[in-house]
Amino acid sequence: MELSPTGKVICGMIAFGRQTGYEIKQFVDKTTRNFWTASYGQIYPELKRLEDQGLVVGREEPTGERARTVYDLTPAGQAALEQW
């Protein structure tokens, strides 16, 4: 399965440990923004695509009143990342 450039970066970031879309955006802003940026409008739809493909799994973990989904790589996601 071919990952999009955004999918590759997101899977790579999740490989460091489970993350939310917000945490991924913050990580991008602190690390790769000088040569690659991503907006929330790119990150959240890509997380949905990755989840639909079985490469990541999201679990609802609300914080107080705030909705929050935390994502982990699946074995298929790890394999796709290693293949890349």
DSSP file (Angstrom, degrees, kcal/mol; ACC not computed):
  #  RESIDUE AA STRUCTURE BP1 BP2  ACC     N-H-->O    O-->H-N    N-H-->O    O-->H-N    TCO  KAPPA ALPHA  PHI   PSI    X-CA   Y-CA   Z-CA
    1    1 A M              0   0    0      0, 0.0     2,-0.5     0, 0.0    52,-0.0   0.000 360.0 360.0 360.0 128.3    0.0    0.0    0.0
    2    2 A E        -     0   0    0     82,-0.0     2,-0.3     1,-0.0    78,-0.0  -0.709 360.0-147.1 -87.2 126.6    1.4    3.4   -1.0
    3    3 A L        -     0   0    0     -2,-0.5    -1,-0.0    77,-0.2    47,-0.0  -0.689  15.2-122.0 -89.6 143.5    1.3    6.1    1.6
    4    4 A S     >  -     0   0    0     -2,-0.3     4,-2.6     1,-0.1     5,-0.2  -0.367  34.2-103.1 -70.6 162.5    0.9    9.7    0.6
    5    5 A P  H  > S+     0   0    0      0, 0.0     4,-2.0     0, 0.0     5,-0.2   0.912 126.4  47.3 -55.0 -42.2    3.6   12.1    1.8
    6    6 A T  H  > S+     0   0    0      1,-0.2     4,-2.6     2,-0.2     5,-0.2   0.907 110.7  52.1 -66.0 -40.5    1.4   13.4    4.6
    7    7 A G  H  > S+     0   0    0      2,-0.2     4,-2.8     1,-0.2     5,-0.2   0.885 107.6  52.5 -61.5 -39.6    0.5    9.8    5.5
    8    8 A K  H  X S+     0   0    0     -4,-2.6     4,-2.4     2,-0.2    -1,-0.2   0.932 111.8  44.9 -61.8 -46.7    4.2    8.9    5.7
    9    9 A V  H  X S+     0   0    0     -4,-2.0     4,-2.3     2,-0.2    -2,-0.2   0.923 114.2  48.9 -65.4 -43.7    5.0   11.8    8.0
   10   10 A I  H  X S+     0   0    0     -4,-2.6     4,-2.6     2,-0.2     5,-0.2   0.934 112.6  47.2 -63.5 -46.0    1.9   11.1   10.2
   11   11 A C  H  X S+     0   0    0     -4,-2.8     4,-1.9     1,-0.2    -1,-0.2   0.913 111.8  52.1 -61.2 -41.0    2.7    7.3   10.5
   12   12 A G  H  X S+     0   0    0     -4,-2.4     4,-0.6    -5,-0.2    -1,-0.2   0.895 111.1  46.5 -61.5 -40.0    6.3    8.2   11.3
   13   13 A M  H >< S+     0   0    0     -4,-2.3     3,-1.0     1,-0.2     4,-0.3   0.900 111.7  49.9 -69.9 -40.6    5.2   10.6   14.1
   14   14 A I  H >< S+     0   0    0     -4,-2.6     3,-1.9     1,-0.2    59,-0.3   0.814  98.6  68.8 -67.6 -28.3    2.8    8.1   15.5
   15   15 A A  H 3< S+     0   0    0     -4,-1.9    -1,-0.2     1,-0.3    -2,-0.2   0.778  91.6  60.9 -60.8 -25.2    5.6    5.5   15.5
   16   16 A F  T << S-     0   0    0     -3,-1.0    -1,-0.3    -4,-0.6     2,-0.2   0.679 130.8 -57.2 -72.5 -16.8    7.3    7.5   18.2
   17   17 A G  S <  S-     0   0    0     -3,-1.9    -1,-0.3    -4,-0.3    54,-0.1  -0.674  76.3 -49.2 148.0 157.0    4.2    6.9   20.4
   18   18 A R        +     0   0    0     -2,-0.2     2,-0.3    -3,-0.1    54,-0.2  -0.177  62.7 175.5 -54.7 139.2    0.4    7.3   20.4
   19   19 A Q  E     -A   71   0A   0     52,-1.7    52,-3.1     4,-0.0     2,-0.2  -0.968  28.3-126.8-145.8 157.4   -0.7   10.8   19.5
   20   20 A T  E  >  -A   70   0A   0     -2,-0.3     4,-2.2    50,-0.2     5,-0.2  -0.557  37.7-106.6 -93.4 166.9   -3.7   12.9   18.8
   21   21 A G  H  > S+     0   0    0     48,-0.5     4,-2.3     1,-0.2     5,-0.2   0.895 123.3  53.3 -59.3 -39.8   -4.2   15.0   15.6
   22   22 A Y  H  > S+     0   0    0      1,-0.2     4,-2.3     2,-0.2    -1,-0.2   0.916 108.4  48.8 -61.7 -44.2   -3.5   18.1   17.7
   23   23 A E  H  > S+     0   0    0      1,-0.2     4,-2.4     2,-0.2    -1,-0.2   0.876 109.4  52.8 -65.6 -36.9   -0.2   16.6   19.0
   24   24 A I  H  X S+     0   0    0     -4,-2.2     4,-2.6     2,-0.2    -1,-0.2   0.936 109.5  49.1 -62.7 -45.1    0.8   15.7   15.5
   25   25 A K  H  X S+     0   0    0     -4,-2.3     4,-2.5     1,-0.2    -2,-0.2   0.915 111.8  48.5 -60.1 -44.0    0.2   19.3   14.4
   26   26 A Q  H  X S+     0   0    0     -4,-2.3     4,-1.5     2,-0.2    -1,-0.2   0.896 111.1  50.5 -63.8 -39.8    2.2   20.7   17.3
   27   27 A F  H  X S+     0   0    0     -4,-2.4     4,-1.7     2,-0.2     5,-0.4   0.913 110.5  49.5 -63.8 -43.9    5.1   18.3   16.5
   28   28 A V  H  X>S+     0   0    0     -4,-2.6     5,-1.3     1,-0.2     4,-1.2   0.932 109.5  52.0 -59.4 -46.5    5.1   19.4   12.9
   29   29 A D  H  <5S+     0   0    0     -4,-2.5    -1,-0.2     1,-0.2    -2,-0.2   0.809 115.6  41.1 -62.0 -30.1    5.2   23.0   13.9
   30   30 A K  H  <5S+     0   0    0     -4,-1.5    -1,-0.2    -5,-0.2    -2,-0.2   0.704 129.5  21.2 -90.0 -21.3    8.2   22.4   16.2
   31   31 A T  H  <5S+     0   0    0     -4,-1.7     3,-0.2    -3,-0.3    -3,-0.2   0.827 128.3  21.2-117.7 -48.3   10.2   20.1   14.0
   32   32 A T  T >X5S+     0   0    0     -4,-1.2     4,-3.3    -5,-0.4     3,-2.0   0.421  81.5 106.6-110.8   1.7    9.5   20.1   10.2
   33   33 A R  T 34<S+     0   0    0     -5,-1.3    -1,-0.2     1,-0.3    -4,-0.1   0.716  73.3  64.9 -61.4 -20.3    7.8   23.4    9.5
   34   34 A N  T 34 S+     0   0    0     -3,-0.2    -1,-0.3     1,-0.1     3,-0.1   0.753 125.1  11.5 -73.4 -21.7   10.9   24.8    7.8
   35   35 A F  T <4 S+     0   0    0     -3,-2.0     2,-0.3     1,-0.4    -2,-0.2   0.517 136.3  25.3-130.5 -12.8   10.7   22.3    5.0
   36   36 A W     <  -     0   0    0     -4,-3.3    -1,-0.4    -8,-0.1     2,-0.3  -0.934  62.1-177.4-154.3 129.8    7.3   20.7    5.4
   37   37 A T        -     0   0    0     -2,-0.3     2,-0.3    -3,-0.1   -12,-0.0  -0.873   4.8-167.6-124.3 159.9    4.1   22.0    6.9
   38   38 A A        -     0   0    0     -2,-0.3     2,-0.2   -13,-0.1    -9,-0.1  -0.992  10.1-146.2-145.9 140.3    0.7   20.5    7.5
   39   39 A S    >>  -     0   0    0     -2,-0.3     4,-2.6     1,-0.1     3,-1.4  -0.565  33.5-108.1 -98.0 166.9   -2.6   22.1    8.5
   40   40 A Y  H 3> S+     0   0    0      1,-0.3     4,-2.2     2,-0.2    -1,-0.1   0.857 121.5  63.4 -58.9 -33.6   -5.3   20.6   10.6
   41   41 A G  H 34 S+     0   0    0      1,-0.2    -1,-0.3     2,-0.2     5,-0.0   0.658 110.7  36.8 -67.1 -16.5   -7.3   20.4    7.3
   42   42 A Q  H <> S+     0   0    0     -3,-1.4     4,-1.6     3,-0.1    -2,-0.2   0.785 116.2  51.7 -96.8 -40.5   -4.6   18.0    6.0
   43   43 A I  H  X S+     0   0    0     -4,-2.6     4,-2.5     2,-0.2     5,-0.2   0.943 108.2  46.8 -67.5 -51.4   -3.9   16.0    9.2
   44   44 A Y  H  X S+     0   0    0     -4,-2.2     4,-1.9     1,-0.2    -1,-0.2   0.911 113.7  46.4 -65.4 -43.8   -7.4   15.0   10.3
   45   45 A P  H  > S+     0   0    0      0, 0.0     4,-2.3     0, 0.0    -1,-0.2   0.892 113.5  50.9 -63.6 -35.5   -8.6   13.8    6.9
   46   46 A E  H  X S+     0   0    0     -4,-1.6     4,-2.8     2,-0.2    -2,-0.2   0.890 107.1  52.9 -68.5 -38.0   -5.3   11.8    6.5
   47   47 A L  H  X S+     0   0    0     -4,-2.5     4,-2.2     2,-0.2    -1,-0.2   0.906 109.6  49.9 -60.0 -40.6   -5.8   10.2    9.9
   48   48 A K  H  X S+     0   0    0     -4,-1.9     4,-2.6     2,-0.2    -2,-0.2   0.917 111.5  47.9 -64.0 -43.8   -9.3    9.2    8.8
   49   49 A R  H  X S+     0   0    0     -4,-2.3     4,-1.8     2,-0.2    -2,-0.2   0.925 112.1  49.3 -62.4 -44.6   -7.8    7.7    5.5
   50   50 A L  H  <>S+     0   0    0     -4,-2.8     5,-2.8     1,-0.2     6,-1.0   0.884 112.4  48.2 -62.5 -38.5   -5.1    5.9    7.4
   51   51 A E  H ><5S+     0   0    0     -4,-2.2     3,-1.3     4,-0.2    -1,-0.2   0.913 109.5  51.9 -68.2 -41.9   -7.7    4.5    9.8
   52   52 A D  H 3<5S+     0   0    0     -4,-2.6    -2,-0.2     1,-0.3    -1,-0.2   0.820 109.7  51.0 -62.5 -30.5   -9.9    3.4    6.9
   53   53 A Q  T 3<5S-     0   0    0     -4,-1.8    -1,-0.3    -5,-0.2    -2,-0.2   0.490 117.0-115.8 -84.5  -4.7   -6.9    1.6    5.4
   54   54 A G  T < 5S+     0   0    0     -3,-1.3    23,-0.4    -4,-0.3    22,-0.3   0.698  84.5 116.7  79.2  19.3   -6.2   -0.2    8.7
   55   55 A L  S   <S+     0   0    0     -5,-2.8    19,-2.3    -6,-0.2     2,-0.3   0.749  78.8  21.7 -92.7 -26.4   -2.9    1.5    9.2
   56   56 A V  E     -B   73   0A   0     -6,-1.0     2,-0.4    17,-0.3    -2,-0.2  -0.938  67.9-147.5-132.6 159.2   -3.8    3.4   12.4
   57   57 A V  E     -B   72   0A   0     15,-2.5    15,-2.1    -2,-0.3     2,-0.4  -0.998  11.7-151.7-128.7 131.6   -6.4    2.9   15.0
   58   58 A G  E     -B   71   0A   0     -2,-0.4     2,-0.4    13,-0.2    13,-0.2  -0.830   7.6-166.9-104.2 140.3   -8.0    5.7   16.9
   59   59 A R  E     -B   70   0A   0     11,-2.6    11,-2.8    -2,-0.4     2,-0.4  -0.991  25.1-120.5-126.7 131.5   -9.4    5.5   20.4
   60   60 A E  E     +B   69   0A   0     -2,-0.4     9,-0.3     9,-0.2     7,-0.0  -0.550  38.1 164.6 -69.8 123.5  -11.7    8.0   22.0
   61   61 A E        -     0   0    0      7,-3.3    -1,-0.1    -2,-0.4     8,-0.1  -0.628  20.6-161.0-138.7  76.7  -10.1    9.4   25.2
   62   62 A P        -     0   0    0      0, 0.0     2,-0.6     0, 0.0     5,-0.2  -0.223  10.1-145.2 -61.6 148.5  -11.9   12.6   26.1
   63   63 A T  B >   -C   66   0B   0      3,-2.3     3,-2.1     0, 0.0     2,-0.3  -0.921  64.4 -56.2-114.2 102.6  -10.2   15.0   28.5
   64   64 A G  T 3  S-     0   0    0     -2,-0.6     0, 0.0     1,-0.3     0, 0.0  -0.494 121.9 -17.3  62.8-125.4  -12.9   16.5   30.6
   65   65 A E  T 3  S+     0   0    0     -2,-0.3     2,-0.4    -3,-0.1    -1,-0.3   0.585 117.3 101.1 -84.4 -12.5  -15.5   18.0   28.2
   66   66 A R  B <  S-C   63   0B   0     -3,-2.1    -3,-2.3     1,-0.1     2,-0.2  -0.609  71.9-130.7 -84.4 127.5  -13.0   18.0   25.3
   67   67 A A        +     0   0    0     -2,-0.4     2,-0.3    -5,-0.2    -2,-0.1  -0.485  33.4 175.9 -69.9 144.2  -13.3   15.3   22.7
   68   68 A R        -     0   0    0     -2,-0.2    -7,-3.3     2,-0.0     2,-0.5  -0.954  19.8-163.3-156.0 130.8  -10.0   13.6   21.9
   69   69 A T  E     - B   0  60A   0     -2,-0.3   -48,-0.5    -9,-0.3     2,-0.4  -0.978  10.6-157.3-117.9 126.6   -9.0   10.7   19.7
   70   70 A V  E     -AB  20  59A   0    -11,-2.8   -11,-2.6    -2,-0.5     2,-0.4  -0.872  11.7-149.2-104.5 134.8   -5.6    9.1   20.3
   71   71 A Y  E     -AB  19  58A   0    -52,-3.1   -52,-1.7    -2,-0.4     2,-0.3  -0.846  14.1-176.7-111.8 141.1   -4.0    7.2   17.4
   72   72 A D  E     - B   0  57A   0    -15,-2.1   -15,-2.5    -2,-0.4     2,-0.3  -0.926  31.8-109.1-124.6 152.1   -1.7    4.2   17.4
   73   73 A L  E     - B   0  56A   0     -2,-0.3   -17,-0.3   -59,-0.3   -18,-0.1  -0.595  29.9-141.4 -74.7 142.5    0.0    2.4   14.5
   74   74 A T     >  -     0   0    0    -19,-2.3     4,-2.5    -2,-0.3     5,-0.2  -0.525  32.4 -99.5 -90.5 169.3   -1.4   -1.0   13.7
   75   75 A P  H  > S+     0   0    0      0, 0.0     4,-2.3     0, 0.0     5,-0.1   0.888 128.6  52.7 -55.9 -37.6    1.0   -3.8   12.6
   76   76 A A  H  > S+     0   0    0    -22,-0.3     4,-2.3     2,-0.2   -21,-0.2   0.881 108.7  50.0 -65.1 -37.3   -0.1   -3.1    9.0
   77   77 A G  H  > S+     0   0    0    -23,-0.4     4,-2.2   -22,-0.3    -1,-0.2   0.897 110.1  49.5 -66.4 -41.2    0.8    0.6    9.6
   78   78 A Q  H  X S+     0   0    0     -4,-2.5     4,-2.5     2,-0.2    -2,-0.2   0.904 111.7  49.2 -63.2 -41.4    4.2   -0.4   11.0
   79   79 A A  H  X S+     0   0    0     -4,-2.3     4,-2.4     2,-0.2    -2,-0.2   0.907 110.6  49.8 -65.5 -42.1    4.8   -2.6    8.0
   80   80 A A  H  X S+     0   0    0     -4,-2.3     4,-1.7     2,-0.2    -2,-0.2   0.889 112.3  48.5 -63.4 -39.0    3.8    0.2    5.5
   81   81 A L  H  < S+     0   0    0     -4,-2.2    -2,-0.2     2,-0.2    -1,-0.2   0.920 112.6  47.2 -67.0 -44.0    6.2    2.6    7.3
   82   82 A E  H  < S+     0   0    0     -4,-2.5    -2,-0.2     1,-0.2    -1,-0.2   0.866 109.6  54.5 -65.8 -35.5    9.1    0.1    7.2
   83   83 A Q  H  <        0   0    0     -4,-2.4    -1,-0.2     1,-0.3    -2,-0.2   0.878 360.0 360.0 -65.3 -37.8    8.4   -0.7    3.5
   84   84 A W     <        0   0    0     -4,-1.7    -1,-0.3    -5,-0.2    -2,-0.2   0.504 360.0 360.0 -64.3 360.0    8.7    3.0    2.8
